[in-house]
């Protein structure tokens, strides 16, 4: 790299956006950064409708580079780290910021920091916003999901018992259980949960319906009021129920998953084998697609 290019890139900041994690909460950034800084937005086919509209408006903005990534468990993370490594090698005098709530990026950040690279991670605090009262939707518009969010959350241990005692749930009821476990702001997590529970075709149909309906999103957001522990156990119990597995083991499964790095699938599987028996591999197989969601990315 020539000395001229080093001077040109001195002080430039690169913002790498994990949109699968932070959703649309970064969209005001282009107007706040300097002309010489750059935003690299990593997204997958499961992006929100709002992001798609924003992309169309900003497609010619020289401050933003749009990179569509292959979808899959951890796929976007690996692609982001790959681009980061390329940028560090090409522009070692620049500074870098990963926009994500995923703490698993920290090992890569520490690696580059130890080599003199200016790099950090910035997360977004997820708050339950109080919304203004709106007119009730016409009867039947969003009747697929009943609006009855719990005022008092049941203990996490009772989540599995409640689901098990209801018999097989309808599609709408499974969607409601997902809503209790996954914030609507995490559309990537919703896609993983819907396809894992309802199957690829029905799950994608529900995902597109939710992604494109802001009123339905608002309705579903009212269910997600429990703490992280309850949400995780409830999601696992829902998955086990649909696969005809013992939902009473949801808490044990949650503790195993939370005790490991989400990328260490071998260790998670080994603990599942110890706890549930090697012949009971259906538990790991059923929950594997959702490990990332359960870990809270």
C-alpha positions as CSV (number, residue, x, y, z in Angstrom):
1,X,0.0,0.0,0.0
2,X,1.5,3.4,-1.0
3,X,2.2,6.2,1.5
4,X,-0.4,8.3,-0.2
5,X,-3.1,5.7,0.5
6,X,-2.0,5.4,4.1
7,X,-2.5,9.1,4.6
8,X,-5.8,9.0,2.8
9,X,-7.1,6.2,5.1
10,X,-5.6,7.6,8.4
11,X,-8.5,8.3,10.7
12,X,-11.1,6.6,8.7
13,X,-13.6,4.6,10.6
14,X,-15.3,1.4,9.4
15,X,-18.6,0.5,11.0
16,X,-19.5,-3.2,10.4
17,X,-23.2,-3.8,11.0
18,X,-24.5,-7.2,12.0
19,X,-28.1,-6.5,10.9
20,X,-29.1,-10.1,11.8
21,X,-28.5,-9.1,15.4
22,X,-29.3,-5.4,15.7
23,X,-32.0,-5.3,13.1
24,X,-32.9,-1.8,12.0
25,X,-31.6,0.1,15.0
26,X,-28.6,1.6,13.1
27,X,-30.5,3.3,10.3
28,X,-29.8,6.8,11.6
29,X,-26.1,6.3,11.4
30,X,-25.4,7.5,7.8
31,X,-26.4,11.0,8.7
32,X,-24.2,11.1,11.8
33,X,-20.8,9.8,10.5
34,X,-18.2,11.8,8.7
35,X,-17.9,11.8,4.9
36,X,-14.8,9.8,4.8
37,X,-16.1,7.0,7.2
38,X,-17.7,3.9,5.8
39,X,-20.6,1.7,6.9
40,X,-20.6,-2.0,5.8
41,X,-24.1,-3.5,6.3
42,X,-24.1,-7.3,6.4
43,X,-27.6,-8.8,5.8
44,X,-29.2,-12.0,4.7
45,X,-32.4,-12.9,2.8
46,X,-34.2,-12.8,6.1
47,X,-33.9,-9.0,6.5
48,X,-36.8,-6.8,7.5
49,X,-39.0,-5.0,5.0
50,X,-37.9,-1.8,6.6
51,X,-34.3,-2.6,5.9
52,X,-35.1,-3.4,2.3
53,X,-36.9,-0.1,1.8
54,X,-33.9,1.7,3.4
55,X,-31.5,-0.1,1.1
56,X,-33.4,1.0,-2.0
57,X,-33.2,4.6,-0.8
58,X,-29.6,4.4,0.2
59,X,-28.2,2.1,-2.5
60,X,-26.2,4.9,-4.1
61,X,-24.9,6.4,-0.8
62,X,-21.1,6.3,-1.0
63,X,-20.9,5.9,2.8
64,X,-22.6,2.5,2.8
65,X,-21.4,-0.8,1.3
66,X,-24.2,-3.5,1.3
67,X,-23.0,-7.1,1.6
68,X,-25.6,-9.9,1.3
69,X,-24.5,-12.9,3.2
70,X,-25.4,-16.6,3.0
71,X,-28.0,-17.4,5.7
72,X,-27.4,-20.1,8.3
73,X,-26.2,-20.7,11.8
74,X,-23.3,-18.3,12.5
75,X,-22.9,-17.8,8.7
76,X,-23.1,-14.0,8.8
77,X,-20.7,-13.8,11.8
78,X,-18.0,-15.7,9.9
79,X,-18.5,-13.5,6.8
80,X,-18.3,-10.3,8.9
81,X,-15.0,-11.5,10.5
82,X,-13.6,-12.4,7.1
83,X,-14.3,-8.9,5.8
84,X,-12.9,-7.3,9.0
85,X,-9.7,-9.2,8.5
86,X,-9.4,-8.0,5.0
87,X,-10.0,-4.4,6.0
88,X,-7.5,-4.6,8.8
89,X,-4.8,-5.9,6.5
90,X,-5.6,-3.3,3.8
91,X,-6.0,-0.3,6.2
92,X,-4.1,-1.0,9.4
93,X,-4.2,2.7,10.4
94,X,-8.0,2.9,10.3
95,X,-10.3,2.2,13.2
96,X,-13.2,-0.3,13.3
97,X,-16.5,-0.8,15.2
98,X,-18.7,-3.9,15.1
99,X,-22.3,-3.0,15.7
100,X,-23.8,-6.1,17.4
101,X,-25.0,-7.3,20.8
102,X,-23.2,-10.6,20.1
103,X,-20.4,-10.9,22.6
104,X,-18.8,-13.8,20.7
105,X,-17.1,-11.2,18.5
106,X,-14.9,-10.3,21.6
107,X,-12.2,-12.9,20.9
108,X,-11.6,-11.5,17.4
109,X,-11.6,-7.9,18.8
110,X,-9.1,-8.9,21.5
111,X,-7.0,-10.6,18.9
112,X,-6.7,-7.4,16.8
113,X,-6.4,-5.1,19.8
114,X,-3.3,-7.0,21.0
115,X,-1.8,-6.2,17.6
116,X,-2.4,-2.5,17.9
117,X,-5.6,-2.2,15.8
118,X,-8.2,0.3,17.0
119,X,-11.4,-1.8,17.3
120,X,-14.4,-2.1,19.5
121,X,-17.9,-3.5,19.6
122,X,-21.0,-1.4,20.2
123,X,-24.3,-3.0,21.2
124,X,-27.9,-1.7,21.4
125,X,-29.9,-1.9,24.5
126,X,-33.2,-3.5,23.8
127,X,-36.0,-1.8,25.8
128,X,-39.7,-2.5,26.0
129,X,-41.0,0.8,24.6
130,X,-44.4,2.1,25.9
131,X,-46.5,2.6,22.8
132,X,-49.3,5.0,22.5
133,X,-52.8,3.6,22.4
134,X,-54.0,3.0,18.9
135,X,-57.4,2.2,17.5
136,X,-58.2,-1.5,17.7
137,X,-57.8,-3.4,14.4
138,X,-60.9,-4.5,12.6
139,X,-62.3,-7.7,14.0
140,X,-60.5,-10.6,12.5
141,X,-57.6,-8.7,11.0
142,X,-55.0,-10.3,13.3
143,X,-57.2,-12.9,14.7
144,X,-54.6,-15.5,14.1
145,X,-53.0,-14.5,17.4
146,X,-55.1,-13.8,20.4
147,X,-54.1,-10.7,22.4
148,X,-53.8,-11.9,26.0
149,X,-50.2,-11.2,27.2
150,X,-49.6,-12.5,30.7
151,X,-49.5,-9.9,33.5
152,X,-47.8,-12.4,35.8
153,X,-45.1,-14.6,34.3
154,X,-45.2,-18.2,35.4
155,X,-42.0,-19.7,36.7
156,X,-39.6,-21.1,34.0
157,X,-40.0,-24.6,35.4
158,X,-43.7,-24.4,34.8
159,X,-43.3,-23.4,31.1
160,X,-42.8,-27.0,29.9
161,X,-45.6,-28.3,32.1
162,X,-48.0,-25.7,30.7
163,X,-47.2,-26.6,27.1
164,X,-47.3,-30.3,27.8
165,X,-50.7,-30.1,29.4
166,X,-52.3,-28.4,26.4
167,X,-51.9,-31.2,23.9
168,X,-50.8,-30.4,20.4
169,X,-50.9,-26.7,19.7
170,X,-52.3,-25.0,16.6
171,X,-49.9,-23.0,14.3
172,X,-51.2,-19.8,15.9
173,X,-50.5,-21.1,19.4
174,X,-47.0,-22.1,18.4
175,X,-46.4,-18.6,17.0
176,X,-47.7,-17.1,20.4
177,X,-45.2,-19.3,22.3
178,X,-42.4,-18.1,20.0
179,X,-43.5,-14.5,20.7
180,X,-43.1,-15.2,24.5
181,X,-39.5,-16.2,23.8
182,X,-38.1,-14.2,20.9
183,X,-38.3,-10.3,20.6
184,X,-39.9,-9.2,17.4
185,X,-36.9,-7.0,16.8
186,X,-34.9,-10.2,16.2
187,X,-36.4,-11.2,12.9
188,X,-33.5,-13.6,12.2
189,X,-34.3,-15.4,15.4
190,X,-38.0,-15.5,14.4
191,X,-37.1,-17.2,11.1
192,X,-35.0,-19.8,12.8
193,X,-37.7,-20.5,15.4
194,X,-40.6,-20.6,12.9
195,X,-38.9,-23.0,10.5
196,X,-37.6,-25.2,13.4
197,X,-41.1,-25.5,14.9
198,X,-43.5,-25.3,11.9
199,X,-41.3,-26.7,9.1
200,X,-39.5,-24.8,6.3
201,X,-42.5,-24.0,4.1
202,X,-45.0,-23.0,6.8
203,X,-42.3,-21.3,8.9
204,X,-41.2,-19.1,6.0
205,X,-44.9,-18.2,5.2
206,X,-45.4,-17.1,8.8
207,X,-42.1,-15.3,8.7
208,X,-43.0,-13.3,5.7
209,X,-46.4,-12.5,7.2
210,X,-44.9,-11.2,10.4
211,X,-42.1,-9.4,8.6
212,X,-44.4,-7.4,6.4
213,X,-47.2,-6.6,9.0
214,X,-46.2,-3.9,11.5
215,X,-49.5,-4.3,13.4
216,X,-49.0,-8.0,13.8
217,X,-45.4,-7.3,15.0
218,X,-46.8,-4.9,17.6
219,X,-49.3,-7.5,18.8
220,X,-46.7,-10.2,19.1
221,X,-44.2,-7.9,20.9
222,X,-46.6,-7.7,23.9
223,X,-46.0,-11.3,24.7
224,X,-42.2,-11.0,25.2
225,X,-42.3,-9.9,28.9
226,X,-40.4,-12.6,30.7
227,X,-36.8,-12.7,31.8
228,X,-34.1,-14.3,29.7
229,X,-34.3,-17.6,31.6
230,X,-38.0,-17.9,31.1
231,X,-37.8,-17.1,27.4
232,X,-35.1,-19.6,26.8
233,X,-36.8,-22.5,28.7
234,X,-40.2,-21.7,27.0
235,X,-38.7,-21.8,23.5
236,X,-37.0,-25.1,24.2
237,X,-40.2,-26.6,25.7
238,X,-42.1,-25.5,22.6
239,X,-39.5,-27.1,20.3
240,X,-39.5,-30.3,22.3
241,X,-43.3,-30.4,22.2
242,X,-43.5,-30.2,18.5
243,X,-41.0,-33.0,18.1
244,X,-42.8,-35.2,20.7
245,X,-39.9,-35.1,23.1
246,X,-40.1,-34.7,26.9
247,X,-40.7,-31.0,27.6
248,X,-39.9,-31.6,31.3
249,X,-36.2,-31.7,30.1
250,X,-36.4,-28.1,28.8
251,X,-34.6,-26.6,31.8
252,X,-31.8,-29.1,31.7
253,X,-31.4,-28.5,28.0
254,X,-31.3,-24.7,28.5
255,X,-28.6,-24.9,31.2
256,X,-26.4,-27.1,29.0
257,X,-26.7,-24.7,26.0
258,X,-26.1,-21.6,28.2
259,X,-23.0,-23.2,29.8
260,X,-21.1,-23.4,26.4
261,X,-20.1,-21.1,23.7
262,X,-22.8,-21.4,21.0
263,X,-20.1,-22.3,18.4
264,X,-18.9,-25.3,20.5
265,X,-21.5,-27.7,19.2
266,X,-19.4,-30.8,20.0
267,X,-19.3,-29.9,23.7
268,X,-23.1,-29.1,23.8
269,X,-23.8,-32.5,22.1
270,X,-21.5,-34.3,24.5
271,X,-23.4,-32.9,27.5
272,X,-26.7,-33.7,25.9
273,X,-25.5,-37.3,25.5
274,X,-24.4,-37.5,29.2
275,X,-27.7,-36.0,30.4
276,X,-30.2,-37.6,28.2
277,X,-28.3,-40.7,26.9
278,X,-26.6,-41.2,23.6
279,X,-29.7,-42.9,22.2
280,X,-31.7,-39.8,22.8
281,X,-30.0,-37.7,20.1
282,X,-33.4,-36.2,19.0
283,X,-33.0,-33.5,21.7
284,X,-29.8,-32.1,20.2
285,X,-31.0,-32.5,16.6
286,X,-34.2,-30.6,17.4
287,X,-32.5,-27.8,19.3
288,X,-29.4,-27.3,17.2
289,X,-31.0,-24.8,14.7
290,X,-32.0,-22.6,17.7
291,X,-28.8,-22.7,19.8
292,X,-27.9,-19.2,18.5
293,X,-31.3,-17.8,19.4
294,X,-31.3,-19.5,22.8
295,X,-27.9,-18.1,23.6
296,X,-29.4,-14.7,23.1
297,X,-27.6,-13.3,20.0
